[in-house]
Amino acid sequence: MPIPPRRPSTSFPIELTGSISIDKSILTLARGLDVTSLWRWARLSLLVGGVVGLAACGFYWLLEWFEALVLYGLAGFHPPLPGGEAHVAAGFDLAATPRLWLLAILPALGGLAAGLLAWRFAPEASGHGTDSMIDAYHNRGAVIPLRVPIIKALASIFTIGTGGSAGREGPMSQIGAGFGSTLARWLDLSERERRLLLLAGASAGVSALFRTPLGAALWALEVLYREDFESEGLFPCLVASVTSYSIFISIFGTSHLFTTEASYIFRPAQLPLVALMALLLAAFGLVWIKVFYASERKLFARLDAPRWLKPALGGLALGGLGLLIPQCLGIGYGWVQDALRPVGDAARLLPDGWRGAGLLFGIALAKMLATSLTVGSGGSGGVFAPSIVIGGLLGGAFGMAAHQLLPNVVPQPGAFALIGMAAFYGGVGHVPLSALVIVCELAGSYDLLVPLMLAVMVTYLMLRRSSLYEKQVKSPRQSPVHRDEFTVDVLEHLRVADVYDKTQGVHPVHADMRLSDFLDHVHHTAEYFFPVIDRGGGLVGVVSLADVRGVIGDDSALEMLLVGDAMLPVHTVAPSSSLRTAIATFAASGQERLPVVDPTQPSQVLGTLAQQAVLGAYNTELLRRRVSTGATGERRSTR
């Protein structure tokens, strides 16, 4: 039986066509995804986060060990700790009899050691670290020498570990930024990439010590500006922050810094009290800024003493203050923890009621003075944590007072301590968003989100003209980092049609005209710049009096040379072109004036565009923008 001929199958071509179509779709999708850049930045951010996370663990352990050795073991002084922390160094007698005379001189000895280290090896390591990090980002090409984070860590350990009233998170931000900057230089990255890794390192440092991965990433981007946000660094900051946080909690545990109540009940009736407290916090925030900078600029800057000795003198004054109010020594997280405890809690160290509110308020004021003496004198430490502490103490005092007056409206006065932390630091540091998130992460709860939003916005708006960080700039427009970007932006939005001179260059001359005739022609006209055309009327060049002077040696040459011998090559711009395009054309031609032509009639010159006109238009538009945003009339009250 003959085998019937096999019918040609259509399934294979159909499957092939479908496969090709799917492959093309995948390729099209892949081209829209910048996978290479994502993987590259993921690796760099992981590297920075890993290095800074390990550095944060080492810094934290050494600081705790030194503090246990000196304050707890030698001086017999052991202030309360926040609920999420315990002593990491064992073997010291925490119940030793207090030696007040030693407690009085220890801050001076720590200040002396820190001052000598900074003076000898890294002057950038003195003072509060966050401002140095901001300055490096804006003004020093994101370059922080490797010696700076090392000396900063040692100097901060000496300052804080001997009772200095300063924070560890601010120094760690500079330490992390220094490691990020150093890694970028070792890898020979560009300045832009170095800036982003600097921010990634800063966020990683704060994330580890505060245990606030999201808030720390937002903080590093927000603290650079008074009214803006460096969104470009969001990805590296988030990855580095999560990495360092993961390393830190793997070693020291996952607990939040503060122990809080299981939940906080939001009552709309509390909002007027929250707004009132925010107004008071804004006033005290201004006092805090003025006290700090008065100490730094008017007291210690004018003090006739060697630079390395000033932190010791500040420590000596702090020791005297500590004898009167020992609660002002050290970081102070434990006293905020006390303010967070529920009413009637047996673990509370301070009393409830009006007396407790008064003590919290007094400790907050003493903390302002103590931190000014420690950091304002040049001691190495941060003002980040002291601001959180001061805000928590003031908020706790307000909450206790409100509970005494309105116990049914304010049954949980500790909630006001949390709100005070975010509101106070968000206002004085111009970091409203990150302060809000950091405090929620510190508490492990978003129950207070609504009152936090209200309080932070009030203090932020009230303190817009004052900042705890003097190196902050208003927005990217004022930062040297973004200056070129906004120059291009201004020129891109200006057009040649609005700037060029319609009275110059509109009457062409012929290329075969003798120079003597050209000079006679110039004598009878007000023009000095001319397009040059050939016999067919086509535009072939440009000529000016300056060009003619460059080719003639004496008057006899005027009869022999033609305009074509003196003309320059033609480069034109259209009326619709941006001034950015015009600047590029000026640079390519090397000429000071360009003919303006209609692209549809390239031989017809409409006028002339001069470099000076472009510069004048740019300056006028820049001034207009600055006036419209209020930049020219705004001054910081701390200056």
Summary of the structure (lengths in Angstrom):
residues: 639
radius of gyration: 33.8
end to end distance: 106.5
largest distance: 119.2
contacts: 2372
relative contact order: 0.10
helix: 62%
strand: 7%
